[in-house]
Amino acid sequence: MSDKILSEEELEIETYKSDYIKEHIIAKHMSDIQVMSKLISSINEYIIRFGRTSNVHDQLIDLKAQVIKNRDHLNDWVNKIWLSISKSLMMAVKVYCHCLLVIWMSLHFIGKGGL
């Protein structure tokens, strides 16, 4: 592990890269979640159309339960990634607002005859 201390600019770049990668992960997995949801809908349609007389009814019920579990698990994981991106964006906004406040106060102070 490196003992190098990152400058604010380097830290901002690394955070941006990390958020960019997370956004791509979210996009990929949201597509996966959509496929799982379509499968669940298709299984529902099959079960409604063919009912208990189908020779695969019980297996479809089990499969549907497993796909729902997988989809929900993946959705929770994606939400955690999204929450981490949201937190870093909130921190960036706070820093930006603080900088604007400092600049405004400096200009206000100079305008009042300070310095």
N, C-alpha and C positions, 0 to 999 in steps of 0.2 A: 504494500500500500504506500502511496506517495504521501510525503509530509508537506507537499506544496499547498500553500494557502491560496485559494482562488480569489481573484479580484471580484468586485461586484459585477463587472461586465462579463467576466468568464462564467460566473455563477448564473447570471441571467441567460447567457447563451446555453449553458448546460440544462437549465430549467426548461428553456424553450424546446431544445432537442427532445428532452424527456417527454414533455407534453405533446409534441408532434408525434412521437412514436406511440404514445398512449392513444391519441386520437385515431391513428391508423388501426390499432388493435381493436378499439371500440367499433370502428366502421366494419371491420371484418367479422367480428363476432355478432354484431347486430344483424348482418346478413344471415349468419348461422341461426340466430334466434328466429328470424322470419321463416326460414326453411322448416325449422321444428314446428312452428305454429301452423304452417300449411299442412304438414304431415298430420298433426293433431286434428285439424279440420277435416282432412281427407279420411282419417280413421273414423271420425264421428259420422261422416256421410255414409261410409261403408256400413257401419253398424246400424244406422237408421234404415238404410235401404234393405239390407239382408237379414238383420236381426239375429236372434238366437239360432235360427235354422242354419246359419253359416257354420261350416266346419272349422273356421278360424276365429270365431267370435271371442272365445276365452283368451286366445293368444293376443288378439288385437286389444282387448281390455288391458292386459298386462303390458303390452308394448306402449299403449297410450300413456299409462301411468309412469312408465320409465322415461318416455320422451318428455312428459310434463316435468318430471323431477329434474332431468338434465337441463331443460330449457330454463327452469326457474333458478337452478344453480348457476348457470352461465349468466343469466340476467343479473343476479346478485353480484357476481364477480365484476361484470361490466359496470354496474352502478358504483362499486367501490373505486374502480379506476376513474370513473367520471368525477366522483367526489374529490379524489386527490387532485385532479386537474382544476376543479373549481376552487379548491383551497389555494392553490398556487396562483391562480388568476386573481383571487381576492387579495392575496398578499401583494401582488404587483400593483393592483389598483390603489391599495392603501399607501404604498411607497410613492406612487405617482402623485396622489393627492397631497401627501406630506410635502413633497418637493414643490408642488404648486403653491401650497400655503407659505412655505419658506420664501419662495420667490416673491409672492405677493406682499408678504410682510416686509421684505427687504426693499421693494420698490416703494411701499407705503412709507417706510421709515425715511428713505432718501427724499421722497416728496415732501416730507414734513420738515426738511432741513437737517436731517441727521447726517452723519459722516462729514 
